Amino acid sequence: MNKHPISNLIAGLLLTAGYHAAFAIEPASSATVNTSTSTTAATSSTTDTAATTGSTTSTAPKAVPMCTSAPASVTGKLAEVEESDKRDDDELDSEEGSDKVRDRVRDKVRDKVSDAKTSGTGVVSRGDSNDCITAEHETSDDDADKVVNSLTGGDLDAHKRAIVTRDPVSGVMTVTLPDGRTLTVSPVGKTRHHNRTGTAQVEEDGDGNLRLVSAAGDEVTLGATQHAPAELKTRLEAEGYRDVSISDGHVEATRPDGQRVSLSPDMTVSTNTAAVAGKIETGSDDGLQVTYADGVSQKQRAHPHDLTDLRTQAQSIGVPSVTLNSDGTLSATVAGGNYRFKMSARLQQGQKSQPGIRTENGKIIVQYRDGTEQEINQVP
């Protein structure tokens, strides 16, 4: 990562963005130009949180389409079957023996398609070039268990087995890895089955989640979540926090001193039954360390107030992609250099009439569309 001050680069981009915006603004439009409301995640850091027995990649995964139809070569094989079995098709109209004929046609179709797949003339069963999703369903404990253990090697070696449990009320999953680390996660999206097999993989998805794919092609995405969200809200309010909001793990609350903060949980948790139940400690970075009634301790770290809007404001100054990493940092390519950032946990009322990213006294500040602003800090 480049280590020279990023604020000068941001200032330069702001000037450049203003130059181009002058030609892009319609006569009746606002003086602020947002080029897009979405972005494709680019570079994300390799995580050390997940089980990494399988291979890892440092780039956000490409979108894999649903399987919609067989390739032309397979379709051709099916046409051959249909032509060669015209007599069987005619016999299907007769009541007597129709089940036997139907089974015979189905077997022939299956054989032909299987030949096409394995001969290299149809769908390939290994590799990503022709990968597609054949099925998807809501993620169960069993789905997560199978995929995680494909990564740790626990599907073949009991000593490497991870344990996956799920709270029946909150739906929060606890993953205990073979080395004793414990993760608190929840499924993001559905379990998907790929039309391929290969090496088990763990990737970051660009939104702070982990995308796990088993050797058999089953994919689950897991994101950090609050260990006990209902208890967390109760504990914060008991400590004098006001206007506590928890959504998908993201917490925003007003501290007793009036400061509004934006936080999200670490995926890794620890357990100390001797710890003070319900204890909440504030760190030097305005994050929190929360100890729950069952002894589980989880860190709350700074989080973007609105990640989608942050990406929009970044795009408007020529930064096409902002990636949220699983460790809570952000990655972005600015003026050709790759940088890492972290948000300040503190939120305040915006000082400008329009949203955008600006530099002020050497600091980088994003003002969101709802008027809230938050500082962005460069990290090594």
N, C-alpha and C positions, 0 to 999 in steps of 0.2 A: 504494500500500500504506500502511496505517496504521503510524505509527512509534512510538506510545506503548508503554510496556512491556507485553509480552504476559503476563507472569507474573501480574499482578493479574487479568487476564481469566480465565486458566486457574484461578486460585484460586477466583474467583467461580463458574465452571462446576463445579468440584469440589463446592462447597457445594450448588449446585442439583442436581447429579447425585445427591448423597447424600440430598437431600430426596425426590426422586422414587423413588430406589432403595428407600427405607424402605417404600414402598407396593407395590413390585414383587417383593420377595423372598418366596419361598415359605418356610414355616416351617423346612424341612429343608435349604434351599439355602445356598450360600456367601454371605458378606457382600459379595462383589464381583459386580456384574451386568454382563454383556457383552450388548449388545443385538443384535449380529450378528457374523458372522465374515467378512463381505464387504462391499464398498462400491462404489458407482458413482462413478467419477472425475468430478470437476467441472471446476474451472478449472485449466488448465495454461498455462505461458508459451509464447509463440511462440519457436521456436528460431531461432538464427542459425547453427546448425551445418550444417544440410542445405542443399541447393540450393533456393532459394526463388524460382525463376523463375515457378512457378505460384502460385496464391493460397494463403494460409495462414490458419489459424483458431486461436484461442487456447483453444478448448474441446475436451475429449476427445470423440472421435466417438461418435455413437449407434450402438448395435448394429444391424447390417443383417441381416435374416433371409434364410434360404435361400429360393429360389423353390420353392414346393411345388406350386402348381397355377395354371392360367391364370385370370384374372379372369372373372367371369360373362359379360361381353360377348364375350370370346374363346370361352368355352365354348359360348355361344349360336351363334357362327359355325360352330363345329365341328359342332354339332347340325344346323345347316342343311345342311352338307356331307353329313353322314351320311344325312339324309332324302332329299336330292336324288340321292344315289348308291346307293340301295338295290339297284338292278339291278346296279350294278358289284360291290357286296358279294356278291350272290348268285353272280355269275360267278366270284368268287374261289374258290368251291368246286370249280369245274371245273379240271381239270389243264391243259387247253389254253388258252393266252393269259392265265393268271393273273398272270404277271409284268407284262405290259403294263397290265392293269387296276389292279394294285396301284400301279404307278408313276403312273397317271393320277389315282387317288384321292389319293395322297400330294401330287402337285402342286397339286390343288385345295385341299387342307387348308392347304398352305403359303401359297398365294395369299390365302386367306380370313384366316388369322392375320396375315399381313403387312398386309392392308387394315385389320384391327382395330387394329394397333399404330400405324399412321401416321395414322389418321383421328381419333384422340383418344378412341375408344370402347373401347380395350383397354389394353394395357400401354404406358406412355409410355417413350420411349427416351432422354429427357433430363430431368435434375432428380432430386432425392432423394425426392420425396413417395411414389413408388411403387418405389423402388429395392429390389432384392433380389439375392442372389448366385446366379448361374446355375451356377457350377462352381468347384471349388477343387482344387489339387494342390500337391505339394511344390515349394518355391521353388528354381528353378535360377539359374545365373549369367545366363542369357538373360532370365529374368523380371526380375531386379533391374536388368539393363542397360537393358531397354526402359522400365521405369517411371522410373528415375533420369533417363534422357535425355529422357523426356517432360517432366520438370520443368525440366531445364537448357536445353532447346531443342536438345539435341544430336541429336535425331531429325530435325531439319530443317536444322541448321547445324553443319558439321563443326568449326567453331571453338569451339562450345559443348559439344562432346562430352565426356562423362565416361567413364572407363575402369573397368570392373568386372572384377576377377579373384578367384579363389577358391583357397585352399590345399587341395590334394587330401587332405591328411592331417587337418588340424584342422577343415576346412570353413569357416574364417574368410574373410570377404570383405573385399577392399580396394577402396575406391571413391576414385578420384582425380578430383576435380572440375576443371572448366575453369580455375578460378583458382589451381590448384596445391594446394589443401588436400587432405589425405588422411584418409579415415575408415576405421576398423576396425570392422566390424559383422558380425552374423550374423542370418539370417532368424528371425523370431519367428512361429510359426504358418505357415500355408500362403499361397500366392498365390491370390487370389480374383478372380473376374471379376464385375463389377457389370452389372446389366441397365440400364445408362445410359452416356451419354457426356457430356463437358462439359469444364470447365477442369481442368487438372492441379492437384492439391492436395497439401500436406504438412501433417500434423497431428501433435500429440503424443497418445499413447494413454492417458496418465494413469499408466503404469507405467514411464516413462522412455524409451520407444521412439518411433520415428518411423513414422507410418503414411503411406505414399505411395500416391497414386492417380493413374494416368495419365489423359490425355485420353480414351483408349479404354475406360476403366473397369477397368483391371487394378490390383489393390491388392496391395502387399507391405508388411510391417512389418519394420523393421530396428532392431536394438538394439545398443548398444555392447557390445563383447566384448574379451577379452584378445587382444592381438596374437599371442602365442605362449604359451598357457596352460601347456604342459608345461615350457617353458623358464623361465617365471616361477616355477613351483613349485621347480624345481631351483635357480634363482638365490637365491630367498628362503632355502631350506634351507642353501645355502652361506654365506649371511650370518648364520646362526645363528637364523633363525626356526624355530619349532616348531609342530606340529599345523596345518600349512597345508592349508586346504580351499578348493577352487575349484569353484563350481557356477554355471553360467549367467553367468559373468563375475564373480560376487560372490566376493570373497576374504575369508577370515577366517584370522588367524594370530596366534601369540604372538611378540612381538618378543624380541630377546635380553635386554632388561631386564625381561621378564615381563609386559609390558602386552599385553593382547589387543586387536586392532583389527579393524574391519569396513570393507572398502573395495570400490569398484567402479571400472571404467576409464572414462576420458574416451573419447568417440567419435572425437575428432580426435587424430591422431598427427602427429609430425614425424620427419624423417629427417636424420641427421647422421652420415655415414660416418666422420668424424674423431673422433666421441665414443668414450668408453671403453666397450667392449662389456661387457655384464653389470653395468653400474654401477647401483646402487640408492641414491637419495638420499631422506632424510626431510625433509619440509617442516615449516614452523612450525605447520601445521594437522594434523599427524600423518599427512598423506597421503604418498604415495611418488611419485617420478619414476623410472621404470624404463627403462633403455636396453638394448635387446636386442642380440644378436650381429650382427644385420644393420644396426645403426645406427638402428633405429626407436625413438623415445622416446615413452612413453605415461605419462600421469599417472594415479595411483590416488587417488581421493578418498573421503571418508567416505560410508558407505552404511548404511541401516537394517539392524539385525541381522535383523529379521523384519518386512517391510513389511506383510504381511497382519495380523499380530498388532498392529502399531502402529495400523493402521486400526481394529481391534477396540477397542483401549483408547481411542482418540480418540472413537469412537462412544459408548462407555459414559459419557463426560462431556458428550455433546451436540454433538460436532463430527462431522457426518455424513460428511464426505468429506476424505480426504487424498490429494493427487495428487503423484506423483513426476515431476519435470520432467527433460528430457533433459540439463540442466546439472548435475544432481545435487541441486538444491534441492527442497524440498517446498512445496506450496501448500495452504492450508486456509482455510476461512471460519470465523472464531471470533467469536461474538457479533455477527454481521452485518458484520464487517470482514474484508477479504481480506489474508492475511499470507503471507510467505515464510519458510521455515525451512531450516536445514541441520543434519544430525546431527553430533555429535562422532564422530570415528573410534574413540574409546576405549570399550571395553566393560569392565564389572566385575560382580562378583557383587551381585545385588540385596540391598537393605537391609530390604525389607519382606516380610511373609509372603504378600501377595497381589499379583498384577499390577495395573498401572494407571498413570495419568499423575499426577504430583504436582509441586508447586513446593517447592523447598528452597533457602533462602538466595538467593532471587531467580532460581534456575535451574529450568528445566523438565526433568524426568527421566521417562522411560518405563521401567517395569519390565515385561519380557515374561513370558509364561507359563512359560518355561523357567528363570526366575530371573535372567536376564541383564538388566542395565539400561544405559541409554545416554542421554546428555544431548542435548537439542534446543535449538538456538540460533536466535533470530530474526535475520533479515538484512533490510537495507533493501529 
